[in-house]
Amino acid sequence: MNQAQTMTLHEKFAITAKAREFKDAGNMEEYERILRQELPLAPYLAEFAKKRLGPDFLVKSGFNLSEAEAEFGQNWLNK
């Protein structure tokens, strides 16, 4: 997926269902990885984290920032 695209609600539900399967199987590490890396962080949460925790936190945490980039532009972390 291109970093400037957003996901449909159906795609988000599919990712959440996949993550839930790992959680139900007791694999919390994979559950958390999927939610962090595959499910886009809501733009308002990404902007809040940028202001409160800094851009480096977002980059190092590995969050999927595709929707924030679609809303704020590709270089929004550096602005």
PDB file of N, CA, C and O in Angstrom:
ATOM      1  N   MET A   1       0.843  -1.183   0.000  1.00  0.00           N
ATOM      2  CA  MET A   1       0.000   0.000   0.000  1.00  0.00           C
ATOM      3  C   MET A   1       0.884   1.242   0.000  1.00  0.00           C
ATOM      4  O   MET A   1       1.849   1.321   0.761  1.00  0.00           O
ATOM      5  N   ASN A   2       0.568   2.178  -0.823  1.00  0.00           N
ATOM      6  CA  ASN A   2       1.267   3.458  -0.883  1.00  0.00           C
ATOM      7  C   ASN A   2       1.048   4.215   0.419  1.00  0.00           C
ATOM      8  O   ASN A   2      -0.058   4.210   0.958  1.00  0.00           O
ATOM      9  N   GLN A   3       2.091   4.866   0.931  1.00  0.00           N
ATOM     10  CA  GLN A   3       1.994   5.588   2.187  1.00  0.00           C
ATOM     11  C   GLN A   3       0.983   6.728   2.149  1.00  0.00           C
ATOM     12  O   GLN A   3       0.551   7.181   3.209  1.00  0.00           O
ATOM     13  N   ALA A   4       0.587   7.209   0.972  1.00  0.00           N
ATOM     14  CA  ALA A   4      -0.352   8.326   0.899  1.00  0.00           C
ATOM     15  C   ALA A   4      -1.792   7.858   0.742  1.00  0.00           C
ATOM     16  O   ALA A   4      -2.674   8.689   0.524  1.00  0.00           O
ATOM     17  N   GLN A   5      -2.060   6.582   0.840  1.00  0.00           N
ATOM     18  CA  GLN A   5      -3.407   6.061   0.689  1.00  0.00           C
ATOM     19  C   GLN A   5      -4.026   5.779   2.050  1.00  0.00           C
ATOM     20  O   GLN A   5      -3.326   5.642   3.054  1.00  0.00           O
ATOM     21  N   THR A   6      -5.345   5.695   2.062  1.00  0.00           N
ATOM     22  CA  THR A   6      -6.047   5.292   3.272  1.00  0.00           C
ATOM     23  C   THR A   6      -6.736   3.960   3.019  1.00  0.00           C
ATOM     24  O   THR A   6      -6.944   3.560   1.874  1.00  0.00           O
ATOM     25  N   MET A   7      -7.080   3.289   4.089  1.00  0.00           N
ATOM     26  CA  MET A   7      -7.742   1.985   3.985  1.00  0.00           C
ATOM     27  C   MET A   7      -9.243   2.140   4.099  1.00  0.00           C
ATOM     28  O   MET A   7      -9.752   3.072   4.723  1.00  0.00           O
ATOM     29  N   THR A   8      -9.929   1.210   3.485  1.00  0.00           N
ATOM     30  CA  THR A   8     -11.376   1.169   3.650  1.00  0.00           C
ATOM     31  C   THR A   8     -11.698   0.581   5.028  1.00  0.00           C
ATOM     32  O   THR A   8     -10.853  -0.055   5.659  1.00  0.00           O
ATOM     33  N   LEU A   9     -12.905   0.800   5.468  1.00  0.00           N
ATOM     34  CA  LEU A   9     -13.341   0.232   6.733  1.00  0.00           C
ATOM     35  C   LEU A   9     -13.280  -1.294   6.684  1.00  0.00           C
ATOM     36  O   LEU A   9     -12.916  -1.936   7.669  1.00  0.00           O
ATOM     37  N   HIS A  10     -13.632  -1.865   5.551  1.00  0.00           N
ATOM     38  CA  HIS A  10     -13.574  -3.321   5.384  1.00  0.00           C
ATOM     39  C   HIS A  10     -12.137  -3.831   5.570  1.00  0.00           C
ATOM     40  O   HIS A  10     -11.921  -4.847   6.231  1.00  0.00           O
ATOM     41  N   GLU A  11     -11.171  -3.137   4.996  1.00  0.00           N
ATOM     42  CA  GLU A  11      -9.764  -3.531   5.140  1.00  0.00           C
ATOM     43  C   GLU A  11      -9.317  -3.445   6.603  1.00  0.00           C
ATOM     44  O   GLU A  11      -8.584  -4.309   7.084  1.00  0.00           O
ATOM     45  N   LYS A  12      -9.756  -2.413   7.296  1.00  0.00           N
ATOM     46  CA  LYS A  12      -9.412  -2.259   8.712  1.00  0.00           C
ATOM     47  C   LYS A  12     -10.027  -3.378   9.549  1.00  0.00           C
ATOM     48  O   LYS A  12      -9.378  -3.909  10.450  1.00  0.00           O
ATOM     49  N   PHE A  13     -11.261  -3.732   9.260  1.00  0.00           N
ATOM     50  CA  PHE A  13     -11.896  -4.831   9.985  1.00  0.00           C
ATOM     51  C   PHE A  13     -11.163  -6.144   9.734  1.00  0.00           C
ATOM     52  O   PHE A  13     -11.008  -6.950  10.651  1.00  0.00           O
ATOM     53  N   ALA A  14     -10.711  -6.367   8.502  1.00  0.00           N
ATOM     54  CA  ALA A  14      -9.980  -7.590   8.175  1.00  0.00           C
ATOM     55  C   ALA A  14      -8.668  -7.669   8.956  1.00  0.00           C
ATOM     56  O   ALA A  14      -8.311  -8.732   9.463  1.00  0.00           O
ATOM     57  N   ILE A  15      -7.962  -6.567   9.053  1.00  0.00           N
ATOM     58  CA  ILE A  15      -6.710  -6.534   9.821  1.00  0.00           C
ATOM     59  C   ILE A  15      -6.989  -6.789  11.296  1.00  0.00           C
ATOM     60  O   ILE A  15      -6.265  -7.537  11.954  1.00  0.00           O
ATOM     61  N   THR A  16      -8.040  -6.166  11.809  1.00  0.00           N
ATOM     62  CA  THR A  16      -8.402  -6.352  13.207  1.00  0.00           C
ATOM     63  C   THR A  16      -8.774  -7.806  13.487  1.00  0.00           C
ATOM     64  O   THR A  16      -8.416  -8.350  14.532  1.00  0.00           O
ATOM     65  N   ALA A  17      -9.486  -8.430  12.565  1.00  0.00           N
ATOM     66  CA  ALA A  17      -9.863  -9.841  12.727  1.00  0.00           C
ATOM     67  C   ALA A  17      -8.626 -10.730  12.724  1.00  0.00           C
ATOM     68  O   ALA A  17      -8.531 -11.672  13.511  1.00  0.00           O
ATOM     69  N   LYS A  18      -7.685 -10.432  11.842  1.00  0.00           N
ATOM     70  CA  LYS A  18      -6.438 -11.205  11.788  1.00  0.00           C
ATOM     71  C   LYS A  18      -5.670 -11.056  13.103  1.00  0.00           C
ATOM     72  O   LYS A  18      -5.156 -12.035  13.644  1.00  0.00           O
ATOM     73  N   ALA A  19      -5.597  -9.846  13.601  1.00  0.00           N
ATOM     74  CA  ALA A  19      -4.906  -9.610  14.873  1.00  0.00           C
ATOM     75  C   ALA A  19      -5.596 -10.352  16.007  1.00  0.00           C
ATOM     76  O   ALA A  19      -4.941 -10.939  16.868  1.00  0.00           O
ATOM     77  N   ARG A  20      -6.898 -10.320  15.999  1.00  0.00           N
ATOM     78  CA  ARG A  20      -7.677 -10.984  17.055  1.00  0.00           C
ATOM     79  C   ARG A  20      -7.411 -12.488  17.088  1.00  0.00           C
ATOM     80  O   ARG A  20      -7.395 -13.091  18.162  1.00  0.00           O
ATOM     81  N   GLU A  21      -7.202 -13.095  15.920  1.00  0.00           N
ATOM     82  CA  GLU A  21      -6.880 -14.526  15.869  1.00  0.00           C
ATOM     83  C   GLU A  21      -5.581 -14.819  16.617  1.00  0.00           C
ATOM     84  O   GLU A  21      -5.482 -15.821  17.325  1.00  0.00           O
ATOM     85  N   PHE A  22      -4.593 -13.952  16.462  1.00  0.00           N
ATOM     86  CA  PHE A  22      -3.332 -14.134  17.181  1.00  0.00           C
ATOM     87  C   PHE A  22      -3.527 -13.928  18.684  1.00  0.00           C
ATOM     88  O   PHE A  22      -2.943 -14.649  19.493  1.00  0.00           O
ATOM     89  N   LYS A  23      -4.340 -12.952  19.051  1.00  0.00           N
ATOM     90  CA  LYS A  23      -4.603 -12.721  20.465  1.00  0.00           C
ATOM     91  C   LYS A  23      -5.302 -13.918  21.079  1.00  0.00           C
ATOM     92  O   LYS A  23      -4.940 -14.358  22.171  1.00  0.00           O
ATOM     93  N   ASP A  24      -6.307 -14.452  20.382  1.00  0.00           N
ATOM     94  CA  ASP A  24      -7.040 -15.608  20.887  1.00  0.00           C
ATOM     95  C   ASP A  24      -6.140 -16.839  21.013  1.00  0.00           C
ATOM     96  O   ASP A  24      -6.374 -17.705  21.857  1.00  0.00           O
ATOM     97  N   ALA A  25      -5.102 -16.907  20.160  1.00  0.00           N
ATOM     98  CA  ALA A  25      -4.152 -18.017  20.213  1.00  0.00           C
ATOM     99  C   ALA A  25      -3.055 -17.777  21.251  1.00  0.00           C
ATOM    100  O   ALA A  25      -2.181 -18.622  21.447  1.00  0.00           O
ATOM    101  N   GLY A  26      -3.108 -16.626  21.911  1.00  0.00           N
ATOM    102  CA  GLY A  26      -2.137 -16.327  22.951  1.00  0.00           C
ATOM    103  C   GLY A  26      -0.849 -15.688  22.456  1.00  0.00           C
ATOM    104  O   GLY A  26       0.108 -15.555  23.219  1.00  0.00           O
ATOM    105  N   ASN A  27      -0.813 -15.290  21.188  1.00  0.00           N
ATOM    106  CA  ASN A  27       0.385 -14.680  20.616  1.00  0.00           C
ATOM    107  C   ASN A  27       0.229 -13.158  20.657  1.00  0.00           C
ATOM    108  O   ASN A  27      -0.109 -12.526  19.656  1.00  0.00           O
ATOM    109  N   MET A  28       0.481 -12.590  21.827  1.00  0.00           N
ATOM    110  CA  MET A  28       0.284 -11.154  22.018  1.00  0.00           C
ATOM    111  C   MET A  28       1.300 -10.326  21.230  1.00  0.00           C
ATOM    112  O   MET A  28       0.991  -9.216  20.797  1.00  0.00           O
ATOM    113  N   GLU A  29       2.492 -10.853  21.046  1.00  0.00           N
ATOM    114  CA  GLU A  29       3.515 -10.121  20.297  1.00  0.00           C
ATOM    115  C   GLU A  29       3.067  -9.877  18.858  1.00  0.00           C
ATOM    116  O   GLU A  29       3.197  -8.763  18.351  1.00  0.00           O
ATOM    117  N   GLU A  30       2.543 -10.905  18.201  1.00  0.00           N
ATOM    118  CA  GLU A  30       2.077 -10.751  16.823  1.00  0.00           C
ATOM    119  C   GLU A  30       0.803  -9.915  16.765  1.00  0.00           C
ATOM    120  O   GLU A  30       0.613  -9.134  15.833  1.00  0.00           O
ATOM    121  N   TYR A  31      -0.056 -10.076  17.744  1.00  0.00           N
ATOM    122  CA  TYR A  31      -1.273  -9.269  17.844  1.00  0.00           C
ATOM    123  C   TYR A  31      -0.921  -7.783  17.880  1.00  0.00           C
ATOM    124  O   TYR A  31      -1.484  -6.988  17.128  1.00  0.00           O
ATOM    125  N   GLU A  32       0.002  -7.416  18.750  1.00  0.00           N
ATOM    126  CA  GLU A  32       0.396  -6.021  18.879  1.00  0.00           C
ATOM    127  C   GLU A  32       1.134  -5.516  17.644  1.00  0.00           C
ATOM    128  O   GLU A  32       0.951  -4.367  17.242  1.00  0.00           O
ATOM    129  N   ARG A  33       1.968  -6.363  17.036  1.00  0.00           N
ATOM    130  CA  ARG A  33       2.678  -5.970  15.822  1.00  0.00           C
ATOM    131  C   ARG A  33       1.716  -5.641  14.700  1.00  0.00           C
ATOM    132  O   ARG A  33       1.879  -4.635  14.009  1.00  0.00           O
ATOM    133  N   ILE A  34       0.716  -6.485  14.516  1.00  0.00           N
ATOM    134  CA  ILE A  34      -0.265  -6.263  13.454  1.00  0.00           C
ATOM    135  C   ILE A  34      -1.027  -4.968  13.688  1.00  0.00           C
ATOM    136  O   ILE A  34      -1.208  -4.178  12.761  1.00  0.00           O
ATOM    137  N   LEU A  35      -1.473  -4.745  14.916  1.00  0.00           N
ATOM    138  CA  LEU A  35      -2.224  -3.519  15.195  1.00  0.00           C
ATOM    139  C   LEU A  35      -1.364  -2.278  15.021  1.00  0.00           C
ATOM    140  O   LEU A  35      -1.855  -1.245  14.564  1.00  0.00           O
ATOM    141  N   ARG A  36      -0.092  -2.363  15.377  1.00  0.00           N
ATOM    142  CA  ARG A  36       0.794  -1.204  15.286  1.00  0.00           C
ATOM    143  C   ARG A  36       1.253  -0.948  13.850  1.00  0.00           C
ATOM    144  O   ARG A  36       1.257   0.197  13.398  1.00  0.00           O
ATOM    145  N   GLN A  37       1.637  -1.993  13.138  1.00  0.00           N
ATOM    146  CA  GLN A  37       2.246  -1.816  11.825  1.00  0.00           C
ATOM    147  C   GLN A  37       1.279  -1.879  10.659  1.00  0.00           C
ATOM    148  O   GLN A  37       1.511  -1.247   9.628  1.00  0.00           O
ATOM    149  N   GLU A  38       0.212  -2.622  10.804  1.00  0.00           N
ATOM    150  CA  GLU A  38      -0.694  -2.800   9.673  1.00  0.00           C
ATOM    151  C   GLU A  38      -1.933  -1.913   9.741  1.00  0.00           C
ATOM    152  O   GLU A  38      -2.418  -1.450   8.709  1.00  0.00           O
ATOM    153  N   LEU A  39      -2.440  -1.677  10.924  1.00  0.00           N
ATOM    154  CA  LEU A  39      -3.629  -0.844  11.077  1.00  0.00           C
ATOM    155  C   LEU A  39      -3.189   0.613  11.207  1.00  0.00           C
ATOM    156  O   LEU A  39      -2.429   0.941  12.117  1.00  0.00           O
ATOM    157  N   PRO A  40      -3.648   1.488  10.323  1.00  0.00           N
ATOM    158  CA  PRO A  40      -3.197   2.884  10.380  1.00  0.00           C
ATOM    159  C   PRO A  40      -3.608   3.572  11.677  1.00  0.00           C
ATOM    160  O   PRO A  40      -4.726   3.407  12.165  1.00  0.00           O
ATOM    161  N   LEU A  41      -2.682   4.338  12.215  1.00  0.00           N
ATOM    162  CA  LEU A  41      -2.969   5.171  13.377  1.00  0.00           C
ATOM    163  C   LEU A  41      -3.826   6.335  12.900  1.00  0.00           C
ATOM    164  O   LEU A  41      -3.506   6.980  11.902  1.00  0.00           O
ATOM    165  N   ALA A  42      -4.909   6.601  13.609  1.00  0.00           N
ATOM    166  CA  ALA A  42      -5.803   7.699  13.230  1.00  0.00           C
ATOM    167  C   ALA A  42      -5.002   9.001  13.182  1.00  0.00           C
ATOM    168  O   ALA A  42      -4.174   9.249  14.058  1.00  0.00           O
ATOM    169  N   PRO A  43      -5.242   9.834  12.167  1.00  0.00           N
ATOM    170  CA  PRO A  43      -4.479  11.075  12.032  1.00  0.00           C
ATOM    171  C   PRO A  43      -4.488  11.961  13.279  1.00  0.00           C
ATOM    172  O   PRO A  43      -3.459  12.540  13.628  1.00  0.00           O
ATOM    173  N   TYR A  44      -5.631  12.074  13.950  1.00  0.00           N
ATOM    174  CA  TYR A  44      -5.670  12.926  15.139  1.00  0.00           C
ATOM    175  C   TYR A  44      -4.798  12.364  16.257  1.00  0.00           C
ATOM    176  O   TYR A  44      -4.214  13.129  17.024  1.00  0.00           O
ATOM    177  N   LEU A  45      -4.700  11.025  16.362  1.00  0.00           N
ATOM    178  CA  LEU A  45      -3.828  10.418  17.360  1.00  0.00           C
ATOM    179  C   LEU A  45      -2.358  10.583  16.984  1.00  0.00           C
ATOM    180  O   LEU A  45      -1.509  10.806  17.847  1.00  0.00           O
ATOM    181  N   ALA A  46      -2.069  10.471  15.696  1.00  0.00           N
ATOM    182  CA  ALA A  46      -0.696  10.665  15.231  1.00  0.00           C
ATOM    183  C   ALA A  46      -0.240  12.093  15.497  1.00  0.00           C
ATOM    184  O   ALA A  46       0.889  12.311  15.938  1.00  0.00           O
ATOM    185  N   GLU A  47      -1.096  13.056  15.238  1.00  0.00           N
ATOM    186  CA  GLU A  47      -0.751  14.459  15.476  1.00  0.00           C
ATOM    187  C   GLU A  47      -0.570  14.729  16.977  1.00  0.00           C
ATOM    188  O   GLU A  47       0.338  15.459  17.374  1.00  0.00           O
ATOM    189  N   PHE A  48      -1.426  14.147  17.792  1.00  0.00           N
ATOM    190  CA  PHE A  48      -1.294  14.288  19.241  1.00  0.00           C
ATOM    191  C   PHE A  48       0.032  13.706  19.719  1.00  0.00           C
ATOM    192  O   PHE A  48       0.746  14.335  20.500  1.00  0.00           O
ATOM    193  N   ALA A  49       0.360  12.498  19.248  1.00  0.00           N
ATOM    194  CA  ALA A  49       1.613  11.854  19.646  1.00  0.00           C
ATOM    195  C   ALA A  49       2.818  12.660  19.169  1.00  0.00           C
ATOM    196  O   ALA A  49       3.815  12.768  19.883  1.00  0.00           O
ATOM    197  N   LYS A  50       2.730  13.219  17.980  1.00  0.00           N
ATOM    198  CA  LYS A  50       3.824  14.054  17.467  1.00  0.00           C
ATOM    199  C   LYS A  50       4.064  15.242  18.394  1.00  0.00           C
ATOM    200  O   LYS A  50       5.207  15.551  18.730  1.00  0.00           O
ATOM    201  N   LYS A  51       2.996  15.900  18.802  1.00  0.00           N
ATOM    202  CA  LYS A  51       3.125  17.086  19.654  1.00  0.00           C
ATOM    203  C   LYS A  51       3.560  16.740  21.074  1.00  0.00           C
ATOM    204  O   LYS A  51       4.363  17.458  21.669  1.00  0.00           O
ATOM    205  N   ARG A  52       3.038  15.651  21.618  1.00  0.00           N
ATOM    206  CA  ARG A  52       3.315  15.293  23.008  1.00  0.00           C
ATOM    207  C   ARG A  52       4.592  14.470  23.192  1.00  0.00           C
ATOM    208  O   ARG A  52       5.331  14.664  24.157  1.00  0.00           O
ATOM    209  N   LEU A  53       4.845  13.547  22.251  1.00  0.00           N
ATOM    210  CA  LEU A  53       5.956  12.608  22.412  1.00  0.00           C
ATOM    211  C   LEU A  53       7.086  12.832  21.422  1.00  0.00           C
ATOM    212  O   LEU A  53       8.195  12.330  21.605  1.00  0.00           O
ATOM    213  N   GLY A  54       6.799  13.581  20.382  1.00  0.00           N
ATOM    214  CA  GLY A  54       7.802  13.897  19.381  1.00  0.00           C
ATOM    215  C   GLY A  54       7.769  12.978  18.175  1.00  0.00           C
ATOM    216  O   GLY A  54       7.323  11.834  18.268  1.00  0.00           O
ATOM    217  N   PRO A  55       8.244  13.482  17.040  1.00  0.00           N
ATOM    218  CA  PRO A  55       8.250  12.695  15.803  1.00  0.00           C
ATOM    219  C   PRO A  55       9.088  11.426  15.903  1.00  0.00           C
ATOM    220  O   PRO A  55       8.729  10.402  15.323  1.00  0.00           O
ATOM    221  N   ASP A  56      10.203  11.483  16.634  1.00  0.00           N
ATOM    222  CA  ASP A  56      11.058  10.299  16.756  1.00  0.00           C
ATOM    223  C   ASP A  56      10.323   9.136  17.404  1.00  0.00           C
ATOM    224  O   ASP A  56      10.530   7.982  17.028  1.00  0.00           O
ATOM    225  N   PHE A  57       9.466   9.432  18.375  1.00  0.00           N
ATOM    226  CA  PHE A  57       8.675   8.389  19.011  1.00  0.00           C
ATOM    227  C   PHE A  57       7.834   7.643  17.978  1.00  0.00           C
ATOM    228  O   PHE A  57       7.791   6.413  17.969  1.00  0.00           O
ATOM    229  N   LEU A  58       7.168   8.398  17.114  1.00  0.00           N
ATOM    230  CA  LEU A  58       6.312   7.770  16.102  1.00  0.00           C
ATOM    231  C   LEU A  58       7.123   6.915  15.135  1.00  0.00           C
ATOM    232  O   LEU A  58       6.713   5.808  14.785  1.00  0.00           O
ATOM    233  N   VAL A  59       8.254   7.422  14.711  1.00  0.00           N
ATOM    234  CA  VAL A  59       9.096   6.687  13.760  1.00  0.00           C
ATOM    235  C   VAL A  59       9.631   5.406  14.408  1.00  0.00           C
ATOM    236  O   VAL A  59       9.540   4.327  13.824  1.00  0.00           O
ATOM    237  N   LYS A  60      10.180   5.529  15.599  1.00  0.00           N
ATOM    238  CA  LYS A  60      10.780   4.373  16.282  1.00  0.00           C
ATOM    239  C   LYS A  60       9.749   3.340  16.702  1.00  0.00           C
ATOM    240  O   LYS A  60      10.063   2.152  16.785  1.00  0.00           O
ATOM    241  N   SER A  61       8.529   3.770  16.966  1.00  0.00           N
ATOM    242  CA  SER A  61       7.480   2.848  17.408  1.00  0.00           C
ATOM    243  C   SER A  61       6.960   1.969  16.282  1.00  0.00           C
ATOM    244  O   SER A  61       6.363   0.924  16.539  1.00  0.00           O
ATOM    245  N   GLY A  62       7.177   2.374  15.053  1.00  0.00           N
ATOM    246  CA  GLY A  62       6.752   1.558  13.922  1.00  0.00           C
ATOM    247  C   GLY A  62       5.278   1.647  13.598  1.00  0.00           C
ATOM    248  O   GLY A  62       4.734   0.751  12.952  1.00  0.00           O
ATOM    249  N   PHE A  63       4.622   2.702  14.029  1.00  0.00           N
ATOM    250  CA  PHE A  63       3.202   2.857  13.715  1.00  0.00           C
ATOM    251  C   PHE A  63       3.004   3.055  12.212  1.00  0.00           C
ATOM    252  O   PHE A  63       3.850   3.630  11.528  1.00  0.00           O
ATOM    253  N   ASN A  64       1.876   2.567  11.721  1.00  0.00           N
ATOM    254  CA  ASN A  64       1.476   2.796  10.342  1.00  0.00           C
ATOM    255  C   ASN A  64       0.901   4.216  10.290  1.00  0.00           C
ATOM    256  O   ASN A  64      -0.166   4.486  10.842  1.00  0.00           O
ATOM    257  N   LEU A  65       1.614   5.103   9.626  1.00  0.00           N
ATOM    258  CA  LEU A  65       1.227   6.509   9.570  1.00  0.00           C
ATOM    259  C   LEU A  65       0.619   6.900   8.223  1.00  0.00           C
ATOM    260  O   LEU A  65       0.576   8.083   7.886  1.00  0.00           O
ATOM    261  N   SER A  66       0.155   5.931   7.462  1.00  0.00           N
ATOM    262  CA  SER A  66      -0.329   6.200   6.108  1.00  0.00           C
ATOM    263  C   SER A  66      -1.502   7.177   6.083  1.00  0.00           C
ATOM    264  O   SER A  66      -1.565   8.032   5.200  1.00  0.00           O
ATOM    265  N   GLU A  67      -2.425   7.070   7.025  1.00  0.00           N
ATOM    266  CA  GLU A  67      -3.576   7.985   7.012  1.00  0.00           C
ATOM    267  C   GLU A  67      -3.185   9.388   7.460  1.00  0.00           C
ATOM    268  O   GLU A  67      -3.744  10.368   6.968  1.00  0.00           O
ATOM    269  N   ALA A  68      -2.240   9.500   8.382  1.00  0.00           N
ATOM    270  CA  ALA A  68      -1.750  10.817   8.786  1.00  0.00           C
ATOM    271  C   ALA A  68      -1.029  11.477   7.612  1.00  0.00           C
ATOM    272  O   ALA A  68      -1.178  12.678   7.386  1.00  0.00           O
ATOM    273  N   GLU A  69      -0.251  10.696   6.868  1.00  0.00           N
ATOM    274  CA  GLU A  69       0.435  11.237   5.694  1.00  0.00           C
ATOM    275  C   GLU A  69      -0.557  11.658   4.622  1.00  0.00           C
ATOM    276  O   GLU A  69      -0.355  12.670   3.950  1.00  0.00           O
ATOM    277  N   ALA A  70      -1.626  10.892   4.457  1.00  0.00           N
ATOM    278  CA  ALA A  70      -2.649  11.249   3.476  1.00  0.00           C
ATOM    279  C   ALA A  70      -3.347  12.547   3.872  1.00  0.00           C
ATOM    280  O   ALA A  70      -3.691  13.359   3.013  1.00  0.00           O
ATOM    281  N   GLU A  71      -3.553  12.738   5.159  1.00  0.00           N
ATOM    282  CA  GLU A  71      -4.256  13.940   5.617  1.00  0.00           C
ATOM    283  C   GLU A  71      -3.347  15.167   5.730  1.00  0.00           C
ATOM    284  O   GLU A  71      -3.743  16.273   5.363  1.00  0.00           O
ATOM    285  N   PHE A  72      -2.138  14.969   6.235  1.00  0.00           N
ATOM    286  CA  PHE A  72      -1.258  16.101   6.535  1.00  0.00           C
ATOM    287  C   PHE A  72      -0.131  16.309   5.513  1.00  0.00           C
ATOM    288  O   PHE A  72       0.537  17.342   5.541  1.00  0.00           O
ATOM    289  N   GLY A  73       0.085  15.351   4.624  1.00  0.00           N
ATOM    290  CA  GLY A  73       1.178  15.432   3.659  1.00  0.00           C
ATOM    291  C   GLY A  73       2.350  14.563   4.080  1.00  0.00           C
ATOM    292  O   GLY A  73       2.506  14.256   5.262  1.00  0.00           O
ATOM    293  N   GLN A  74       3.171  14.167   3.123  1.00  0.00           N
ATOM    294  CA  GLN A  74       4.238  13.207   3.393  1.00  0.00           C
ATOM    295  C   GLN A  74       5.283  13.711   4.371  1.00  0.00           C
ATOM    296  O   GLN A  74       5.872  12.898   5.082  1.00  0.00           O
ATOM    297  N   ASN A  75       5.538  14.975   4.442  1.00  0.00           N
ATOM    298  CA  ASN A  75       6.577  15.493   5.340  1.00  0.00           C
ATOM    299  C   ASN A  75       6.014  16.096   6.617  1.00  0.00           C
ATOM    300  O   ASN A  75       6.668  16.929   7.245  1.00  0.00           O
ATOM    301  N   TRP A  76       4.828  15.693   7.007  1.00  0.00           N
ATOM    302  CA  TRP A  76       4.157  16.304   8.153  1.00  0.00           C
ATOM    303  C   TRP A  76       4.932  16.107   9.466  1.00  0.00           C
ATOM    304  O   TRP A  76       4.829  16.937  10.369  1.00  0.00           O
ATOM    305  N   LEU A  77       5.696  15.029   9.580  1.00  0.00           N
ATOM    306  CA  LEU A  77       6.456  14.816  10.807  1.00  0.00           C
ATOM    307  C   LEU A  77       7.572  15.843  10.978  1.00  0.00           C
ATOM    308  O   LEU A  77       7.982  16.132  12.102  1.00  0.00           O
ATOM    309  N   ASN A  78       8.059  16.389   9.880  1.00  0.00           N
ATOM    310  CA  ASN A  78       9.172  17.339   9.932  1.00  0.00           C
ATOM    311  C   ASN A  78       8.707  18.789   9.998  1.00  0.00           C
ATOM    312  O   ASN A  78       9.534  19.699  10.049  1.00  0.00           O
ATOM    313  N   LYS A  79       7.417  19.013   9.997  1.00  0.00           N
ATOM    314  CA  LYS A  79       6.895  20.398  10.007  1.00  0.00           C
ATOM    315  C   LYS A  79       6.638  20.866  11.421  1.00  0.00           C
ATOM    316  O   LYS A  79       6.200  21.998  11.627  1.00  0.00           O
TER     317      LYS A  79
END
